[in-house]
Amino acid sequence: MGIEIYVLPKYPFFSTQLLCATTVIKSIVGVAGGATRAALTQHHAIRGNLADVASKDSSQETFVNLIASFIGLYMLTLIKSQRLVF
């Protein structure tokens, strides 16, 4: 995301290449994160309660994403007067 925010405006002629590269990097991170999450969930499920641990993890993740969305919207309202020119 840093590449998309800081580098892309400086090199608009390479936007397709940069966006493809950042998308590949995001997908690699997503696969690694999913594999890590599955391993950690299995590790924490000590009494055959893998489904319970996974559902609790999922509900906590949903809650955190909801709070982050509200914070992001609040921050956007704070900086709405600033305009970014590409």
C-alpha positions in Angstrom: 0.0 0.0 0.0 2.9 2.3 0.6 4.1 1.8 -2.9 0.6 2.6 -4.2 0.4 5.7 -2.1 3.9 7.2 -2.4 5.5 5.8 -5.5 2.5 5.6 -7.9 1.9 9.4 -8.0 5.6 10.0 -8.9 5.6 7.5 -11.8 2.1 7.6 -13.4 3.4 6.1 -16.6 4.2 2.8 -14.8 0.9 2.6 -13.1 -0.1 -0.7 -14.6 3.2 -2.4 -13.8 3.2 -1.0 -10.2 -0.4 -2.0 -9.5 0.3 -5.5 -10.9 3.3 -5.9 -8.7 1.6 -4.6 -5.5 -1.4 -6.9 -6.2 1.0 -9.9 -6.4 2.7 -8.9 -3.2 -0.7 -8.5 -1.5 -1.8 -12.0 -2.6 1.4 -13.6 -1.3 0.9 -11.9 2.0 -2.7 -13.1 2.1 -1.8 -16.7 1.4 1.0 -16.6 4.1 -1.4 -15.0 6.6 -4.1 -17.6 6.0 -1.7 -20.4 6.4 -0.3 -18.9 9.6 -3.8 -18.3 10.9 -4.8 -21.9 10.3 -1.6 -23.2 12.1 -2.2 -20.9 15.1 -5.8 -21.8 15.4 -5.0 -25.5 15.3 -2.3 -24.8 18.0 -4.8 -23.0 20.3 -7.5 -25.7 19.9 -6.3 -28.0 22.7 -9.4 -30.0 23.4 -10.9 -30.7 20.0 -12.6 -27.3 19.9 -11.1 -26.1 16.6 -14.4 -24.8 15.4 -15.0 -22.8 18.5 -11.6 -21.2 18.4 -12.0 -20.4 14.7 -15.4 -18.9 15.1 -14.2 -16.7 18.0 -11.2 -15.6 15.9 -13.5 -14.8 13.0 -15.9 -12.7 15.2 -13.0 -10.8 16.7 -11.6 -10.1 13.3 -15.0 -8.8 12.1 -15.2 -6.5 15.1 -11.7 -5.1 14.6 -12.5 -4.5 10.9 -15.7 -2.7 11.8 -13.9 -0.4 14.3 -11.1 0.2 11.7 -13.7 1.2 9.1 -15.2 3.7 11.5 -11.8 5.2 12.4 -11.0 5.4 8.7 -14.2 7.2 7.9 -13.5 9.6 10.8 -10.0 10.3 9.5 -11.3 10.9 6.0 -13.7 13.6 7.4 -10.8 15.2 9.2 -8.6 15.5 6.0 -11.4 16.1 3.5 -10.3 19.7 2.9 -6.9 18.6 1.7 -6.8 17.7 -1.9 -4.3 15.3 -3.5 -3.3 16.1 -7.0 -1.9 13.3 -9.1 
